Amino acid sequence: MDQTDSATRTARRMMPAKRDVLPYILLSILLAGLLAVLAGALFAPYYHAVPALLWSLGFCVSGMLLGFLFGIPRSLPSGTVNMPPAEERSNGKRRSGDEPAAMEAAAGASNTIFLGTPTPMEINSNLVEVSDWLTKIIVGVGLIELKSLPATAQGVAAFIAPSLAIDVATGKAVVGGVMLFFSVHGFLIGYLLTRIYLSIMIKRADSLVKNESVRLESGREIEVTELSRLQQKSLEDMQEAVTQLLLARTAGDGEPAVASLAGLQPAQQPAVRILWLDDHPRNNTLLVEQLVRENINVDLVQSLAQAQAMLQKNRYALLITDMARLEGGQRIKDAGVRTVREMKLALPELPILVYCSKDTAASYGREAEAAGARLITTSGTSLLAEVNRLVREER
């Protein structure tokens, strides 16, 4: 079906992506520092360029390593979630109904509790544990040796200064500036890139390892995020159908609405085959699953040519088509209308249902109805009800 959210995602892909400028800013600052080091070799105080550049890059890499250790994202064990601190829970700062009292008791003084069972494959977090251990040691030792830090820095500067082949006092000043600039900037590079970009990469890798997908009864596999999106749409559709039913009953005309919803009951009868034409079949996964449960076999095609070929080989109780779709590499907004017209010429008795978005239904719904479509709907509930009604007639 040509859903509005599919069109929105397509439009977003066509829009120019926003360029992330942070790496360019960090690289520009690094290049500016290296140019400043080279300037000192070309102009006064005329030190040796190669040792100066090597020490600059060395301090930068050391800072990046330290920033990497501090920036590694900490991952929770599988099946755990974060909770508010114990003092906030005791002060009643949580929402009502968030966590049962038993969970809070199990959490104890920790802010992490375990929910559910672990995933089939756990993620190796040794690097995270090593990073956590090293950062604590570095911070602890740094605080203890904070008083001796200036003397240590002067000793390092005195050790490096002779390699620049200039007087010792000037060499110490140059090395001090190099240490301060490249160490701090290297730390920022390592921390920011690790914290921002490595977190995304780790999350993607973890999702692949954890195999965040479910298998439906029909054997099809679907990602959890996609399943949640389709379920949310189904819930909204059901709410709208129930609202219409209540309004119809209030107006004293409840029988048609009740009859349309009665088709949602599972059918324990011989299998029937229907054909579904849609260039985005994934959007209809849950509806197809519901039809399969009712012993209705669904063949999926993505173009009019494929649908015509299938109709020549098999007999179908009905045809479901979307409205706007890609045909021959071009997006045709009234493709559903054209499908109804061509199918009615070839198979006049074939019932055709149009399942599309609200925008395309408003624009081309009357044309499709005039061409011979039995139903033009944006509701999955109404579609299932009409399919069940036609299938009962077929059986």
NORZICOR-V515063 format. One record per residue. RES is the residue in one letter. PSI is psi as a letter, one per 30 degrees, with the letter a starting at -180 (999 if undefined). BURIAL is # if it has 9 or more other ideal C-beta (glycine too) atoms within 8 Angstrom, else .. D_CENTER is the distance of its C-alpha to the mean C-alpha in Angstrom with 1 decimal. Layout:
[[RES & PSI & BURIAL & D_CENTER] [RES & PSI & BURIAL & D_CENTER]]
This chain:
[[M & k & # & 21.3] [D & i & # & 20.7] [Q & l & # & 18.4] [T & e & . & 18.1] [D & f & . & 14.3] [S & e & # & 14.4] [A & e & # & 16.9] [T & e & . & 14.9] [R & e & . & 12.0] [T & e & . & 15.0] [A & e & . & 16.7] [R & e & . & 13.9] [R & e & . & 14.0] [M & f & . & 17.7] [M & k & . & 17.9] [P & k & . & 18.8] [A & k & . & 16.1] [K & k & . & 17.4] [R & k & . & 19.1] [D & j & . & 18.5] [V & f & . & 22.2] [L & e & . & 22.2] [P & e & . & 22.9] [Y & e & . & 25.5] [I & e & . & 27.2] [L & e & # & 27.4] [L & e & . & 28.8] [S & e & . & 31.2] [I & e & # & 32.6] [L & e & # & 33.1] [L & e & . & 34.9] [A & e & . & 37.0] [G & e & # & 38.1] [L & e & # & 39.0] [L & e & . & 41.0] [A & e & . & 42.8] [V & e & # & 43.7] [L & e & # & 45.0] [A & e & . & 47.0] [G & f & # & 48.9] [A & e & # & 49.9] [L & f & . & 51.1] [F & a & . & 52.8] [A & k & . & 54.5] [P & g & . & 54.4] [Y & h & . & 54.0] [Y & l & # & 52.4] [H & k & # & 51.1] [A & e & # & 47.8] [V & e & . & 46.5] [P & e & # & 46.9] [A & e & # & 45.4] [L & e & # & 42.3] [L & e & . & 41.9] [W & e & # & 42.2] [S & e & # & 39.8] [L & e & # & 37.1] [G & e & . & 38.0] [F & e & # & 37.5] [C & e & # & 34.3] [V & e & # & 32.9] [S & e & # & 34.3] [G & e & # & 32.5] [M & e & # & 29.2] [L & e & # & 29.7] [L & e & # & 30.4] [G & e & # & 27.4] [F & e & # & 25.2] [L & e & # & 26.8] [F & f & # & 26.3] [G & f & # & 22.7] [I & k & # & 21.2] [P & k & # & 18.6] [R & k & . & 20.1] [S & k & # & 18.2] [L & k & . & 19.2] [P & l & . & 20.7] [S & k & # & 18.9] [G & g & # & 19.5] [T & l & # & 20.3] [V & l & . & 19.3] [N & k & . & 20.8] [M & l & # & 23.7] [P & l & . & 25.8] [P & l & . & 28.8] [A & e & # & 31.8] [E & e & . & 33.9] [E & e & # & 31.4] [R & e & # & 31.2] [S & f & . & 35.0] [N & g & . & 35.4] [G & h & . & 33.4] [K & g & . & 30.5] [R & l & # & 27.9] [R & k & . & 27.0] [S & k & . & 29.1] [G & g & . & 27.8] [D & d & . & 25.1] [E & k & # & 26.5] [P & l & . & 29.6] [A & e & . & 32.6] [A & e & . & 32.6] [M & e & # & 29.2] [E & e & # & 30.5] [A & e & . & 33.6] [A & e & . & 31.7] [A & e & # & 29.7] [G & b & . & 33.0] [A & f & . & 33.0] [S & l & . & 29.5] [N & g & . & 26.4] [T & k & # & 24.4] [I & l & # & 24.9] [F & k & . & 24.1] [L & k & . & 22.5] [G & a & . & 22.6] [T & l & . & 23.1] [P & l & . & 21.6] [T & l & . & 19.3] [P & e & . & 21.3] [M & k & . & 20.7] [E & l & . & 20.7] [I & k & # & 19.3] [N & j & . & 22.2] [S & g & . & 22.5] [N & e & . & 25.9] [L & e & . & 25.0] [V & e & # & 23.6] [E & e & . & 26.9] [V & e & . & 29.0] [S & e & # & 27.4] [D & e & # & 28.0] [W & e & . & 31.6] [L & e & # & 32.4] [T & e & # & 31.2] [K & e & . & 33.4] [I & e & . & 36.3] [I & e & # & 35.9] [V & e & . & 35.8] [G & e & . & 38.7] [V & e & . & 40.9] [G & e & # & 40.1] [L & e & . & 41.3] [I & e & . & 44.4] [E & g & # & 45.3] [L & e & . & 44.5] [K & e & . & 48.2] [S & g & . & 48.8] [L & e & # & 45.8] [P & e & . & 47.9] [A & e & . & 50.6] [T & e & # & 48.1] [A & e & # & 46.6] [Q & e & # & 50.2] [G & e & . & 50.9] [V & e & # & 48.0] [A & e & # & 49.0] [A & e & # & 52.6] [F & e & . & 51.5] [I & e & # & 49.4] [A & e & # & 51.8] [P & f & . & 54.5] [S & f & . & 52.1] [L & f & # & 51.9] [A & h & . & 55.6] [I & l & # & 56.4] [D & l & . & 58.3] [V & e & . & 56.8] [A & e & . & 56.4] [T & e & # & 54.4] [G & e & # & 52.4] [K & e & # & 51.4] [A & e & . & 50.3] [V & e & # & 48.2] [V & e & # & 46.7] [G & e & # & 45.9] [G & e & . & 44.0] [V & e & # & 42.1] [M & e & # & 41.2] [L & e & . & 40.1] [F & e & # & 38.1] [F & f & # & 36.3] [S & e & # & 35.7] [V & e & # & 34.1] [H & e & # & 32.1] [G & e & # & 31.0] [F & e & # & 29.8] [L & e & # & 27.7] [I & e & # & 26.2] [G & e & # & 25.5] [Y & e & # & 24.1] [L & e & # & 21.9] [L & e & # & 20.4] [T & e & # & 19.9] [R & e & # & 18.6] [I & e & # & 16.1] [Y & e & . & 15.1] [L & e & # & 16.0] [S & e & # & 13.9] [I & e & . & 10.7] [M & e & . & 12.4] [I & e & # & 13.5] [K & e & . & 10.3] [R & e & . & 9.0] [A & e & . & 12.6] [D & e & # & 12.9] [S & e & . & 10.1] [L & e & . & 12.2] [V & e & . & 15.4] [K & f & # & 14.7] [N & i & . & 13.9] [E & i & . & 11.5] [S & l & . & 13.0] [V & l & . & 16.1] [R & k & . & 19.2] [L & l & # & 20.8] [E & e & . & 24.5] [S & f & . & 25.0] [G & f & . & 23.5] [R & k & . & 20.3] [E & k & . & 17.1] [I & k & # & 13.8] [E & l & . & 10.4] [V & e & # & 10.3] [T & e & . & 7.3] [E & e & # & 9.2] [L & e & # & 12.4] [S & e & . & 11.8] [R & e & # & 11.3] [L & e & # & 14.4] [Q & e & # & 16.3] [Q & e & . & 15.9] [K & e & # & 17.3] [S & e & # & 20.0] [L & e & . & 21.0] [E & e & . & 21.4] [D & e & # & 23.4] [M & e & # & 25.6] [Q & e & . & 26.3] [E & e & # & 27.4] [A & e & # & 29.6] [V & e & . & 31.2] [T & e & . & 31.9] [Q & e & # & 33.6] [L & e & # & 35.6] [L & e & . & 36.9] [L & e & . & 37.9] [A & e & # & 39.7] [R & e & # & 41.5] [T & e & . & 42.5] [A & f & . & 44.0] [G & g & . & 46.0] [D & h & . & 44.2] [G & f & # & 42.0] [E & e & . & 43.0] [P & e & . & 40.9] [A & e & # & 37.8] [V & e & # & 38.6] [A & e & . & 39.5] [S & e & # & 36.2] [L & f & # & 34.2] [A & f & . & 36.6] [G & f & # & 35.1] [L & f & . & 32.0] [Q & k & . & 34.2] [P & k & . & 33.7] [A & j & # & 36.3] [Q & i & . & 38.4] [Q & l & . & 40.1] [P & l & . & 40.2] [A & k & . & 37.1] [V & k & # & 36.6] [R & k & # & 34.5] [I & l & # & 32.6] [L & k & # & 30.9] [W & j & # & 27.6] [L & j & # & 27.0] [D & k & # & 23.5] [D & f & # & 21.7] [H & i & # & 18.3] [P & f & # & 19.3] [R & f & . & 15.9] [N & f & # & 16.1] [N & g & # & 19.3] [T & e & # & 18.4] [L & e & # & 19.6] [L & e & # & 22.6] [V & e & # & 23.6] [E & e & # & 23.4] [Q & e & # & 25.6] [L & e & # & 28.1] [V & e & # & 28.3] [R & f & . & 29.1] [E & g & # & 32.0] [N & h & # & 33.3] [I & j & # & 32.2] [N & k & # & 31.2] [V & k & # & 28.7] [D & k & # & 28.8] [L & k & . & 25.9] [V & l & # & 26.6] [Q & g & # & 24.9] [S & l & # & 28.0] [L & e & # & 31.4] [A & e & . & 33.2] [Q & e & # & 31.5] [A & e & # & 32.3] [Q & e & # & 35.9] [A & e & . & 36.2] [M & e & # & 34.9] [L & f & # & 37.3] [Q & f & . & 40.2] [K & e & . & 39.6] [N & l & . & 38.7] [R & k & . & 39.7] [Y & k & # & 37.1] [A & e & # & 37.7] [L & l & # & 35.5] [L & k & # & 32.9] [I & k & # & 29.6] [T & l & # & 28.4] [D & a & # & 25.8] [M & d & # & 27.2] [A & k & # & 25.5] [R & l & # & 24.2] [L & k & # & 24.7] [E & j & # & 28.2] [G & h & . & 29.5] [G & f & . & 26.8] [Q & k & . & 27.5] [R & j & . & 25.8] [I & j & # & 28.5] [K & e & # & 28.1] [D & h & # & 31.0] [A & e & # & 30.3] [G & e & # & 30.6] [V & e & # & 34.0] [R & e & # & 35.2] [T & e & # & 34.0] [V & e & # & 36.1] [R & e & # & 39.1] [E & e & # & 39.1] [M & e & # & 38.6] [K & f & # & 41.3] [L & e & . & 43.7] [A & e & . & 43.1] [L & i & . & 42.6] [P & f & . & 44.0] [E & f & . & 43.7] [L & j & # & 40.0] [P & k & # & 38.1] [I & k & # & 35.1] [L & k & # & 32.3] [V & j & # & 29.9] [Y & j & # & 26.5] [C & a & # & 24.7] [S & l & # & 23.1] [K & e & . & 25.4] [D & e & . & 26.0] [T & e & # & 27.1] [A & e & # & 29.1] [A & e & . & 31.0] [S & e & . & 31.7] [Y & g & # & 32.8] [G & e & # & 33.3] [R & e & . & 37.1] [E & e & # & 37.4] [A & e & # & 35.7] [E & e & # & 37.9] [A & f & . & 40.9] [A & f & # & 40.1] [G & g & # & 40.2] [A & k & # & 36.8] [R & e & # & 37.3] [L & k & # & 34.3] [I & j & # & 31.8] [T & l & # & 29.1] [T & g & . & 25.7] [S & k & # & 25.7] [G & e & # & 24.6] [T & e & # & 27.3] [S & e & # & 30.0] [L & e & # & 29.0] [L & e & # & 29.3] [A & e & # & 32.6] [E & e & # & 34.0] [V & e & # & 33.0] [N & e & # & 34.7] [R & e & # & 37.7] [L & e & # & 38.2] [V & e & # & 37.6] [R & e & # & 40.3] [E & e & . & 42.7] [E & e & . & 42.0] [R & 999 & . & 42.7]]
